[in-house]
Amino acid sequence: MSREKDAANYAIVFFVALSVILLIFPASKLAHTARIAVSYSLYPSMHYGANYGHFVRNVPANFLSLLETDQENRALKDKVRAMEIKLQEASSFTSENERLARELRLSRSLPWAGSWARIVNKTPADWYGSFYIDKGSDDGIEMNDTVLGMQGDRAGLAGRVLEVYTKFSKVLLLTNSAASAVCAIAPSGLEALVEGKGTWLLKVNYVPEESALAEGAEITTAPAGLLFPAGIYVGKVKKVYPRESFMNFITADVSPAVDVNTLKEVFVLRRNLPMELYSAVQGGAK
């Protein structure tokens, strides 16, 4: 241990002595070059500024060229890193634009008028209950406007506008346990009620026990529904439950047409419901 201590002390003394010698040594080219080399190795940032002429006076041209080359390499590496970040951003913007262009083409094929809105807030505590969009009354959004999401190459029912403010609105998702819609089950067109469960799944209720409800059957909004236009894709039957002894109907789980976890924008349909129907809507009619 004492030997290592002695060695460390000797090293300190040596470097201190070397530093003193370099400081007091006559300012010859050799001494100045040695000083520059040592200082650049220890503090390269000293040579980054534009005013570093006093550091390199009387330095041989080849050594000065070496210093400048090193600085250029460092600057080029920084530029390369910045360009890599910009390329990644450009790639993400390209894929985003492609997705938006695809959704815009799909929305043009819809039989309803409407406008796009971006989702601006989701609350983890209410993940399958609601979210906010960046359009409000200033943009023509009204209470109970139908909200669609684009899943792949098809539009599906996401929910309806629940609250409207000037610059933003709140959307009640169909997966919310307080939401429901009258639906039609293909291929028979049998009508039932689809309800939210507060999870990623929906539930279809009040299906007559004699109906041939099967897994994979598609569900759309029904003409008898008050809130939503008919024919909007709601989802597919995932699992059919047998009739309980105390009920005269069967139920089933439904995979929703729209995965709210992947939605970034929604398409808000202009419903223009008659004013006399709003009281019925607020009173719980679906």
C-alpha positions, 0 to 999 in steps of 0.5 A, spaced: 500 500 500 505 504 501 509 503 495 503 505 491 502 511 495 509 513 494 508 511 486 502 516 486 506 521 490 512 521 485 507 521 479 504 528 482 511 531 483 513 529 476 507 532 472 508 538 477 515 539 475 514 538 468 508 543 468 513 548 471 518 547 466 514 548 460 511 554 463 518 557 464 521 554 458 523 559 453 518 560 448 521 556 442 517 553 437 518 546 440 516 548 447 510 552 444 508 546 440 508 541 446 504 546 450 499 546 445 499 539 444 498 537 452 493 543 452 489 540 446 489 533 449 486 535 456 482 541 454 480 541 446 474 545 447 479 551 448 480 551 441 473 551 438 472 558 439 473 563 433 478 567 437 484 562 439 489 565 435 494 566 441 493 559 442 497 557 436 502 562 434 508 559 432 505 552 431 508 548 425 503 548 420 502 540 420 500 540 427 496 546 426 492 542 420 492 536 425 488 541 430 483 544 425 482 537 422 480 534 428 475 540 430 472 539 423 471 531 424 468 533 431 463 538 427 461 533 422 460 528 427 455 533 430 452 534 424 451 527 422 447 526 429 443 532 427 441 529 420 440 522 423 435 525 428 432 529 422 431 523 418 427 519 423 423 525 424 422 525 416 420 518 416 415 519 422 412 525 418 411 521 412 408 515 415 403 520 418 402 523 412 400 516 408 396 514 414 392 521 414 391 521 406 389 514 407 383 516 412 381 522 408 380 517 402 376 513 406 372 519 409 370 521 402 367 515 400 362 515 407 355 517 405 355 522 411 358 529 411 363 531 417 370 533 419 376 530 422 378 532 429 384 530 433 384 526 439 388 531 444 386 528 451 385 521 454 385 519 461 388 513 464 382 512 469 377 513 464 381 510 458 375 506 455 370 511 457 371 518 454 376 522 450 377 530 448 378 532 441 380 539 438 374 541 435 368 545 438 362 549 437 367 554 433 368 548 428 360 547 428 361 541 432 354 539 436 351 535 442 350 528 440 354 528 433 356 521 431 364 520 432 367 515 427 374 512 427 378 509 421 380 502 423 384 499 417 380 500 410 373 501 414 369 506 418 367 504 425 362 507 430 367 510 436 361 514 440 358 520 440 359 528 442 357 528 449 360 535 451 361 541 447 366 547 448 368 553 444 375 550 442 374 542 444 369 537 445 368 531 449 366 524 446 363 519 450 365 512 447 361 506 445 365 502 450 363 506 456 359 502 461 353 508 460 353 508 452 349 504 448 346 503 441 340 500 437 344 495 433 342 490 427 345 483 427 347 480 420 345 477 416 337 477 419 337 484 421 335 482 427 335 488 432 338 488 439 342 493 444 349 493 444 352 496 450 359 498 453 362 494 459 367 499 461 373 495 457 375 494 450 369 489 449 362 491 448 356 487 450 349 485 445 343 484 449 336 482 448 337 477 443 331 473 442 333 466 445 330 462 438 335 467 434 341 463 430 346 468 433 353 466 431 360 468 433 363 472 427 356 475 426 357 483 424 353 488 427 351 495 425 347 501 427 340 500 426 335 504 422 330 504 429 336 508 433 335 515 435 342 517 436 346 514 430 345 513 422 343 506 420 349 502 417 355 504 421 359 498 423 359 497 430 363 490 431 363 482 430 360 477 435 366 474 439 362 470 444 355 467 445 353 466 452 347 461 453 340 463 456 340 464 463 334 460 466 331 467 469 332 470 462 328 469 456 334 472 451 341 471 450 347 475 450 354 476 447 360 479 447 362 483 441 369 486 439 368 493 437 370 495 430 374 501 433 380 500 437 380 506 441 388 505 443 390 506 436 386 512 435 389 518 433 384 522 429 376 521 429 371 523 423 365 527 426 358 526 423 354 532 422 347 529 425 343 536 425 338 532 430 331 536 431 331 540 437 325 537 440 329 530 440 334 533 444 330 532 451 329 525 449 336 524 448 338 527 454 332 523 458 336 516 456 333 514 449 338 511 445 
